[in-house]
Amino acid sequence: MSFIARSAFRQAARAAAVAAPARSFSALARSAAISHVPRAAAFKAASSQTRTIKTINFGGTEETVYERSDYPPAKLQETFKNDTLAVLGYGPQGRGQALNLRDNKLNVIIGCRKGASWDKAVSEGWVPGKDLFEINEACDKGTVIMNLLSDAAQSKLWSEIKPYLTKGKTLYFSHGFSVVYADDTGVIPPKDIDVVLVAPKGSGTTVRNLFLEGRGINGSVAVYQDYSGKAMERAVALGVGVGTGYLYETTFKKEVFSDLYGERGVLMGAIQGLFVAQYEVLRAKGHSPSEAFNETVEEATQSLYPLIGANGMDWMYANCSTTAQRGALDWWKKFHDASRPVFEELYASVEDGTETRRSLTKNSASNYRSELEKELAEIADHEMWRTGIAVRKLRPENQK
Ligand SMILES: NC(=O)c1ccc[n+]([C@@H]2O[C@H](COP(=O)([O-])OP(=O)(O)OC[C@H]3O[C@@H](n4cnc5c(N)ncnc54)[C@H](OP(=O)(O)O)[C@@H]3O)[C@@H](O)[C@H]2O)c1
């Protein structure tokens, strides 16, 4: 463990003793300025109760947040007592959301093609002809069509799904992709249905696991088309039904722009680029693979990032050695200035649909799988990630 990490841990222990609480969302929500705003007209429950929403001050900006305590299971069952929720696809999201809806005792059915997803659904208790159907049959039976096919399949199968979207039904997505980039996907919903979005902020496996632990994942909620006049109310209820805890209000466009931007940026694309660049310079200057990896990836993911996640970057800067602190304060703006133009270019590429077109073309190509494997192998074969395999084995938790 390097100087900065030792120092961080020492000071973390000290700071914990003087109460530097990890800012979980619930703690944040409790401490932030929360106001309860009745929205009688726009947000009435099926029982005619007036519902409340919360306005939370996030760093100076007021935002609307819905929470699952507004929808206990009995309320969900009442809201959807006349509905059949048809979940299309049994990938990570379809599986996680459908199992949570079933455990919430809602009337849910699955629609998927025969193959891996179908077999998985059968193995988890869905019964063909009872609550597991081919996609067109599920669309016919469903009043809420929850389109959790892969984004490429949503576009490919749109002409088969659309005829079943009859007046008064609800079309649900977990990504704004298909609707926002309609010029490229062809997904243009009929005008006489509700179109809503609930996007859990994590994989379907996490959606399921947190639900089983009695907690809810955070999610985004949006309405694209409100035909019934109750689209937001029903979207929030669906969000709670599929297992979210807090729902942040957004739009389809903002959801998809931020999602495509983030995963290409700091979540995966930018971080891999930074890791490799830092590692390469260390190796070129004669540092060993283990030293270069430890200073680049291991210390970041195992020590600093969890602390930053728990306490914020200001806390991290305040709780490291003065040497590390001086250097990080001097250098962060240089990295900012160098990367800002790349982020601008990335956002423009998301905004004008370039990223979507590339994704649709690449992901529906017949050689998709073999090309992907080549690109993943290039990352896996890089000395840095091969070094990572050896380093991870030496972690205390991986030793017998
Ligand atoms: N993964 C995440 O972290 C995440 C988070 C939030 C939102 N979302 C969104 O949730 C939605 C579903 O994501 P996912 O990760 O669960 O999707 P996925 O794994 O990419 O695919 C889900 C389903 O699509 C089916 N499918 C693919 N091509 C098909 C075709 N040509 N015909 C019929 N079925 C086909 C798959 O069936 P087979 O098994 O038969 O191929 C599978 O059941 C997407 O809109 C995604 O953007 C994902």
The ligand as a MOL file (V3000), in Angstrom:
LIG
                    3D

  0  0  0     0  0            999 V3000
M  V30 BEGIN CTAB
M  V30 COUNTS 48 52 0 0 0
M  V30 BEGIN ATOM
M  V30 1 N -28.3430 -3.9430 -18.2370 0
M  V30 2 C -28.4910 -2.8240 -17.5400 0
M  V30 3 O -27.6830 -2.5210 -16.6430 0
M  V30 4 C -29.6640 -1.9100 -17.7840 0
M  V30 5 C -29.9570 -0.9430 -16.8310 0
M  V30 6 C -31.0440 -0.1340 -17.0360 0
M  V30 7 C -31.7830 -0.2790 -18.1880 0
M  V30 8 N -31.4770 -1.1980 -19.1340 0 CHG=1
M  V30 9 C -32.3210 -1.3240 -20.3320 0
M  V30 10 O -33.1970 -2.4230 -20.1500 0
M  V30 11 C -33.4760 -3.0420 -21.4120 0
M  V30 12 C -33.0900 -4.5130 -21.3600 0
M  V30 13 O -31.7240 -4.6270 -21.0190 0
M  V30 14 P -31.0240 -6.0280 -20.7240 0
M  V30 15 O -29.6280 -5.7230 -20.2970 0
M  V30 16 O -31.8650 -6.8620 -19.8700 0 CHG=-1
M  V30 17 O -31.0490 -6.5690 -22.2510 0
M  V30 18 P -30.2870 -7.7030 -23.0270 0
M  V30 19 O -29.6210 -8.6420 -22.1100 0
M  V30 20 O -29.4470 -7.0530 -24.0330 0
M  V30 21 O -31.5430 -8.4670 -23.7780 0
M  V30 22 C -32.7340 -8.7670 -23.1580 0
M  V30 23 C -33.6000 -9.7220 -23.9570 0
M  V30 24 O -33.6610 -9.4010 -25.3610 0
M  V30 25 C -33.9060 -10.6190 -26.0460 0
M  V30 26 N -33.5890 -10.4960 -27.4580 0
M  V30 27 C -32.4510 -10.0110 -28.0130 0
M  V30 28 N -32.5440 -10.0560 -29.3710 0
M  V30 29 C -33.7800 -10.5780 -29.6460 0
M  V30 30 C -34.4810 -10.8570 -30.8400 0
M  V30 31 N -33.9470 -10.5820 -32.0480 0
M  V30 32 N -35.7140 -11.3940 -30.7630 0
M  V30 33 C -36.2680 -11.6510 -29.5590 0
M  V30 34 N -35.6730 -11.3950 -28.3850 0
M  V30 35 C -34.4360 -10.8660 -28.4300 0
M  V30 36 C -33.0130 -11.6050 -25.3280 0
M  V30 37 O -33.4780 -12.9200 -25.6030 0
M  V30 38 P -32.4930 -14.1440 -25.9120 0
M  V30 39 O -31.9820 -14.6440 -24.6120 0
M  V30 40 O -33.3920 -15.1090 -26.5950 0
M  V30 41 O -31.3940 -13.6070 -26.8030 0
M  V30 42 C -33.2140 -11.1950 -23.8720 0
M  V30 43 O -34.3160 -11.8870 -23.3270 0
M  V30 44 C -32.6840 -2.2350 -22.4550 0
M  V30 45 O -33.5280 -1.2140 -22.9660 0
M  V30 46 C -31.5730 -1.6180 -21.6250 0
M  V30 47 O -31.0210 -0.4420 -22.2020 0
M  V30 48 C -30.4460 -2.0400 -18.9390 0
M  V30 END ATOM
M  V30 BEGIN BOND
M  V30 1 1 1 2
M  V30 2 2 2 3
M  V30 3 1 2 4
M  V30 4 1 4 5
M  V30 5 2 4 48
M  V30 6 2 5 6
M  V30 7 1 6 7
M  V30 8 2 7 8
M  V30 9 1 8 9
M  V30 10 1 8 48
M  V30 11 1 9 10
M  V30 12 1 9 46
M  V30 13 1 10 11
M  V30 14 1 11 12
M  V30 15 1 11 44
M  V30 16 1 12 13
M  V30 17 1 13 14
M  V30 18 2 14 15
M  V30 19 1 14 16
M  V30 20 1 14 17
M  V30 21 1 17 18
M  V30 22 2 18 19
M  V30 23 1 18 20
M  V30 24 1 18 21
M  V30 25 1 21 22
M  V30 26 1 22 23
M  V30 27 1 23 24
M  V30 28 1 23 42
M  V30 29 1 24 25
M  V30 30 1 25 26
M  V30 31 1 25 36
M  V30 32 1 26 27
M  V30 33 1 26 35
M  V30 34 2 27 28
M  V30 35 1 28 29
M  V30 36 1 29 30
M  V30 37 2 29 35
M  V30 38 1 30 31
M  V30 39 2 30 32
M  V30 40 1 32 33
M  V30 41 2 33 34
M  V30 42 1 34 35
M  V30 43 1 36 37
M  V30 44 1 36 42
M  V30 45 1 37 38
M  V30 46 2 38 39
M  V30 47 1 38 40
M  V30 48 1 38 41
M  V30 49 1 42 43
M  V30 50 1 44 45
M  V30 51 1 44 46
M  V30 52 1 46 47
M  V30 END BOND
M  V30 END CTAB
M  END
